[in-house]
Amino acid sequence: MAPIAEDMLAVDEILHREFAHSQSPTVTEIGSYIIGAGGKRMRPALLMLMARALGYEGTDHRELGATIEMLHTATLMHDDVVDEGKMRRGRATANARWGNNIAVLVGDFMYTRSFEMMIRIGNLRVMQALAQAANTLSEGEVIQMKNAHDPAVDEARYLLVIERKTSVLFAAAAKMASALANASETEEKALVDYCMALGNAFQIADDILDYSGDSSESGKLIGADFAEGKVTLPVIYAMQNTDEVNRAFIEQAIRDGHGDFEKISAIIVESGAIERCKQRANEELQKGRDALQVLSPSIFKNSLIELLSFVVERKA
């Protein structure tokens, strides 16, 4: 993203610095491995674009961009342990390479380091936003685990999870940017609404990739979500729009945690669930566009608008 290219480079430098300061060579090694995997850096990009769009001219947004990315990475580390994940961003997960025990502990290091980084800024509103997000993320993970292997999960229960596991950290970026820029309540609410819509669309698009993506492009194992018993929106819509035989087949596979994934994918595609998911994602994107009307015109606002299209058109 050209408007914040230097800021994004600074975020990576800060992340490397934080891992380099660890007294454990293993933490430094794993940190370098994870940072080297790259990633979209969506959360820091959002934070910095929103701060600039609100007129912020300082540099603390770089530290906070790295802070929110550190927290996000910690959640991924723990998720991979819980889900027994083997691949992320096109390479082996930390737990697959170093084992669950080390992965959990390094994830804990990232969690606590993110709060150390946040405290350095000394802004109470920033601290509150990140603390609330961390709490909600943990809650979302528990709700998702309770939903696993339950074919009765509907769209409302699905949205409850993705709002807590994905969208809430996007919204935290909006609150942190607003705190830095001393934004008005109206501006902060609009940006939170934008981020919640963006996060919902982002996760719906990610769940579509499980049934229409390519692991070499997406960096994730196709079908992994279904194998973990996660009932995502494509599955929900497929069960609503297929015949009783196919529905019963999918329901049993959800309960068992395994089945003929190719057949299930075919049912999902043939039911029109993928197109319906794309439509649902686009509904969220329109909410995001509407929310951004509160911002004055700028290159940063334009980039925020462009992000809306990116999240549903991406292949990774």
C-alpha positions as CSV (number, residue, x, y, z in Angstrom):
1,M,0.0,0.0,0.0
2,A,1.8,3.1,-1.3
3,P,0.5,5.6,1.2
4,I,1.9,3.7,4.2
5,A,4.7,1.7,2.6
6,E,7.4,3.2,4.9
7,D,5.1,2.6,7.9
8,M,4.7,-1.1,7.0
9,L,8.4,-1.6,6.7
10,A,8.8,0.0,10.1
11,V,6.3,-2.5,11.6
12,D,8.4,-5.4,10.5
13,E,11.5,-3.8,11.9
14,I,9.8,-3.3,15.2
15,L,8.6,-6.9,15.3
16,H,12.2,-8.1,14.6
17,R,13.4,-5.8,17.4
18,E,11.0,-7.2,19.9
19,F,12.0,-10.8,19.3
20,A,15.7,-10.0,19.1
21,H,15.4,-8.6,22.7
22,S,14.3,-11.9,24.1
23,Q,16.9,-13.7,26.3
24,S,15.8,-17.0,24.8
25,P,17.4,-18.0,21.4
26,T,14.4,-20.2,20.8
27,V,11.9,-17.3,21.1
28,T,14.1,-15.3,18.7
29,E,14.4,-18.1,16.2
30,I,10.6,-18.8,16.2
31,G,9.9,-15.1,16.0
32,S,12.1,-14.7,13.0
33,Y,10.5,-17.7,11.4
34,I,7.0,-16.4,11.8
35,I,7.8,-12.8,10.7
36,G,9.6,-14.3,7.7
37,A,6.4,-16.0,6.6
38,G,5.1,-12.6,5.8
39,G,1.3,-12.4,5.8
40,K,-1.2,-9.7,4.8
41,R,-0.5,-7.5,7.9
42,M,-4.1,-6.3,7.6
43,R,-4.5,-5.1,11.1
44,P,-1.5,-2.8,11.3
45,A,-2.3,-1.6,7.8
46,L,-5.8,-0.7,8.9
47,L,-4.6,1.0,12.0
48,M,-2.1,3.2,10.2
49,L,-4.5,4.1,7.3
50,M,-7.2,5.0,9.8
51,A,-4.9,7.1,11.9
52,R,-3.6,9.0,8.9
53,A,-7.2,9.4,7.5
54,L,-8.1,11.0,10.9
55,G,-5.2,13.5,10.5
56,Y,-2.7,11.9,12.8
57,E,0.9,13.1,12.0
58,G,3.0,11.3,14.7
59,T,4.8,8.0,14.6
60,D,3.3,6.0,17.5
61,H,0.9,4.4,15.0
62,R,3.9,2.3,13.8
63,E,4.5,0.9,17.3
64,L,0.8,0.2,17.7
65,G,0.7,-1.5,14.3
66,A,3.4,-3.8,15.4
67,T,1.6,-4.3,18.7
68,I,-1.6,-5.4,17.2
69,E,0.2,-7.7,14.8
70,M,2.1,-9.3,17.7
71,L,-1.2,-10.0,19.5
72,H,-2.8,-11.3,16.3
73,T,0.2,-13.7,15.7
74,A,-0.1,-14.9,19.3
75,T,-3.7,-15.9,18.7
76,L,-2.7,-17.7,15.5
77,M,0.0,-19.7,17.4
78,H,-2.6,-20.8,20.0
79,D,-5.2,-21.5,17.4
80,D,-2.8,-23.8,15.6
81,V,-2.2,-25.8,18.7
82,V,-5.9,-26.1,19.6
83,D,-6.8,-27.0,16.0
84,E,-3.6,-29.2,15.5
85,G,-2.8,-27.1,12.5
86,K,0.1,-28.1,10.3
87,M,0.4,-25.3,7.7
88,R,-0.1,-21.6,7.7
89,R,1.1,-19.0,5.2
90,G,2.5,-21.7,3.0
91,R,4.8,-23.2,5.6
92,A,4.8,-25.5,8.6
93,T,3.2,-24.1,11.7
94,A,5.3,-23.4,14.8
95,N,3.6,-26.3,16.6
96,A,4.3,-28.7,13.7
97,R,7.9,-27.7,13.7
98,W,8.8,-27.2,17.4
99,G,6.0,-29.0,19.2
100,N,2.9,-27.8,21.0
101,N,4.6,-27.0,24.3
102,I,7.1,-24.6,22.8
103,A,4.4,-23.1,20.5
104,V,2.1,-22.3,23.4
105,L,4.8,-20.7,25.5
106,V,6.1,-18.6,22.6
107,G,2.5,-17.6,21.9
108,D,2.3,-16.5,25.6
109,F,5.5,-14.5,25.1
110,M,3.8,-12.7,22.2
111,Y,0.7,-12.0,24.2
112,T,2.6,-10.5,27.1
113,R,5.1,-8.6,24.8
114,S,2.2,-7.0,22.9
115,F,0.9,-5.6,26.2
116,E,4.4,-4.3,27.1
117,M,4.6,-2.6,23.7
118,M,1.2,-1.1,24.2
119,I,2.0,0.3,27.7
120,R,5.0,2.2,26.3
121,I,2.5,4.5,24.3
122,G,0.9,5.4,27.6
123,N,-2.6,6.0,26.2
124,L,-5.4,4.5,28.4
125,R,-7.9,4.3,25.5
126,V,-5.4,2.3,23.5
127,M,-4.8,-0.1,26.4
128,Q,-8.5,-0.5,27.0
129,A,-9.2,-1.3,23.3
130,L,-6.5,-4.0,23.0
131,A,-7.3,-5.5,26.4
132,Q,-11.0,-5.8,25.5
133,A,-10.1,-7.3,22.1
134,A,-7.8,-9.9,23.7
135,N,-10.5,-10.9,26.1
136,T,-13.1,-11.2,23.4
137,L,-10.8,-13.2,21.1
138,S,-10.4,-15.8,23.8
139,E,-14.1,-15.9,24.3
140,G,-14.6,-16.4,20.6
141,E,-12.2,-19.4,20.6
142,V,-14.2,-21.1,23.3
143,I,-17.5,-20.5,21.5
144,Q,-16.0,-21.9,18.3
145,M,-14.8,-25.0,20.2
146,K,-18.3,-25.5,21.6
147,N,-19.8,-25.2,18.1
148,A,-17.4,-27.8,16.6
149,H,-19.1,-30.9,15.2
150,D,-22.5,-29.5,15.7
151,P,-24.5,-29.5,12.4
152,A,-27.2,-27.3,14.1
153,V,-24.9,-24.2,13.9
154,D,-26.8,-21.5,12.0
155,E,-25.8,-18.2,10.5
156,A,-26.3,-16.3,13.7
157,R,-24.0,-18.6,15.7
158,Y,-21.5,-18.5,12.9
159,L,-21.5,-14.6,12.9
160,L,-21.1,-14.6,16.7
161,V,-17.9,-16.5,16.3
162,I,-16.3,-14.6,13.4
163,E,-17.2,-11.2,15.1
164,R,-15.2,-12.4,18.1
165,K,-12.4,-14.2,16.4
166,T,-11.8,-11.9,13.4
167,S,-13.7,-8.7,13.3
168,V,-13.1,-7.6,16.9
169,L,-9.3,-7.2,16.3
170,F,-10.1,-5.1,13.2
171,A,-12.4,-3.0,15.4
172,A,-9.6,-2.7,18.0
173,A,-7.4,-1.1,15.3
174,A,-10.1,1.5,14.7
175,K,-10.3,2.3,18.4
176,M,-6.5,2.5,18.8
177,A,-6.3,4.8,15.7
178,S,-9.1,7.0,17.0
179,A,-7.4,7.3,20.4
180,L,-4.1,8.3,18.8
181,A,-5.8,10.9,16.6
182,N,-8.2,12.2,19.3
183,A,-11.1,11.4,17.0
184,S,-14.7,12.3,17.8
185,E,-17.2,9.7,19.0
186,T,-18.9,9.9,15.6
187,E,-15.7,9.2,13.8
188,E,-14.7,6.3,16.1
189,K,-18.1,4.6,15.8
190,A,-18.0,4.9,12.0
191,L,-14.5,3.3,11.8
192,V,-15.5,0.6,14.2
193,D,-18.6,-0.1,12.1
194,Y,-16.3,-0.2,9.0
195,C,-13.9,-2.6,10.6
196,M,-16.6,-4.9,11.8
197,A,-18.1,-5.1,8.3
198,L,-14.6,-5.5,6.8
199,G,-13.7,-8.3,9.3
200,N,-17.0,-10.2,8.6
201,A,-16.4,-10.0,4.9
202,F,-12.8,-11.0,5.3
203,Q,-13.7,-14.2,7.3
204,I,-16.5,-15.1,4.9
205,A,-14.1,-14.9,2.0
206,D,-11.6,-16.9,3.9
207,D,-14.1,-19.6,4.6
208,I,-15.0,-19.7,0.9
209,L,-11.4,-20.5,0.1
210,D,-11.8,-23.8,2.0
211,Y,-14.0,-25.0,-0.8
212,S,-12.9,-23.1,-3.8
213,G,-9.2,-22.2,-3.1
214,D,-5.8,-23.6,-3.9
215,S,-3.5,-24.5,-1.0
216,S,-0.5,-23.3,-3.0
217,E,-2.1,-19.8,-3.3
218,S,-4.0,-19.6,0.0
219,G,-1.2,-21.0,2.2
220,K,-3.7,-23.2,4.1
221,L,-4.7,-26.8,3.8
222,I,-7.9,-27.0,1.8
223,G,-10.6,-28.8,3.8
224,A,-8.8,-28.3,7.1
225,D,-11.7,-26.3,8.6
226,F,-14.2,-29.0,7.8
227,A,-11.9,-31.7,9.2
228,E,-11.8,-29.7,12.5
229,G,-15.6,-29.8,12.6
230,K,-16.0,-26.1,11.9
231,V,-19.4,-25.3,10.4
232,T,-18.8,-22.2,8.3
233,L,-21.1,-20.2,6.1
234,P,-20.7,-22.2,2.9
235,V,-21.6,-25.4,4.8
236,I,-24.6,-23.7,6.4
237,Y,-25.9,-22.3,3.1
238,A,-25.4,-25.7,1.4
239,M,-27.4,-27.5,4.0
240,Q,-30.2,-25.0,3.5
241,N,-30.3,-25.4,-0.3
242,T,-29.6,-29.1,-1.0
243,D,-31.8,-32.2,-0.8
244,E,-32.4,-34.3,2.4
245,V,-29.9,-37.0,1.3
246,N,-27.1,-34.6,0.8
247,R,-28.0,-32.7,4.0
248,A,-27.9,-35.9,6.0
249,F,-24.5,-36.8,4.5
250,I,-23.0,-33.4,5.4
251,E,-24.5,-33.5,8.9
252,Q,-23.0,-36.9,9.6
253,A,-19.6,-35.8,8.2
254,I,-19.7,-32.8,10.6
255,R,-20.4,-35.0,13.6
256,D,-17.6,-37.5,12.6
257,G,-15.1,-34.8,11.6
258,H,-14.2,-36.7,8.4
259,G,-15.9,-37.8,5.2
260,D,-15.6,-37.6,1.4
261,F,-14.4,-34.0,1.2
262,E,-14.5,-33.9,-2.6
263,K,-18.2,-35.0,-2.5
264,I,-19.0,-32.4,0.2
265,S,-17.2,-29.7,-1.8
266,A,-19.2,-30.7,-4.9
267,I,-22.5,-30.4,-2.9
268,I,-21.5,-27.0,-1.6
269,V,-20.7,-25.7,-5.1
270,E,-23.8,-27.2,-6.8
271,S,-26.1,-25.8,-4.1
272,G,-25.1,-22.3,-5.0
273,A,-23.7,-21.7,-1.5
274,I,-20.4,-20.1,-2.8
275,E,-22.3,-17.5,-4.8
276,R,-24.6,-16.8,-1.8
277,C,-21.6,-16.4,0.5
278,K,-20.1,-13.9,-1.9
279,Q,-23.4,-12.0,-1.9
280,R,-23.4,-12.0,1.9
281,A,-19.8,-10.7,2.0
282,N,-20.7,-7.9,-0.5
283,E,-23.5,-6.9,1.9
284,E,-20.9,-6.4,4.6
285,L,-18.7,-4.4,2.2
286,Q,-21.5,-2.0,1.5
287,K,-21.9,-1.4,5.2
288,G,-18.2,-0.6,5.3
289,R,-18.5,1.8,2.4
290,D,-21.4,3.6,4.0
291,A,-19.5,3.9,7.3
292,L,-16.5,5.6,5.6
293,Q,-18.7,8.5,4.4
294,V,-17.9,10.3,7.7
295,L,-14.2,10.7,6.7
296,S,-12.9,13.6,4.7
297,P,-11.5,12.8,1.2
298,S,-7.8,11.6,1.3
299,I,-5.5,9.0,-0.2
300,F,-5.8,7.1,3.1
301,K,-9.6,7.0,2.8
302,N,-9.3,5.8,-0.8
303,S,-7.0,2.9,0.4
304,L,-9.5,2.0,3.1
305,I,-12.2,1.8,0.4
306,E,-9.9,-0.3,-1.8
307,L,-9.3,-2.8,1.1
308,L,-13.0,-3.6,1.0
309,S,-12.7,-5.1,-2.5
310,F,-9.4,-6.7,-1.8
311,V,-10.7,-8.9,1.1
312,V,-13.3,-10.6,-1.1
313,E,-11.3,-10.9,-4.3
314,R,-8.1,-12.3,-2.7
315,K,-7.0,-15.9,-3.2
316,A,-4.9,-16.1,-0.1
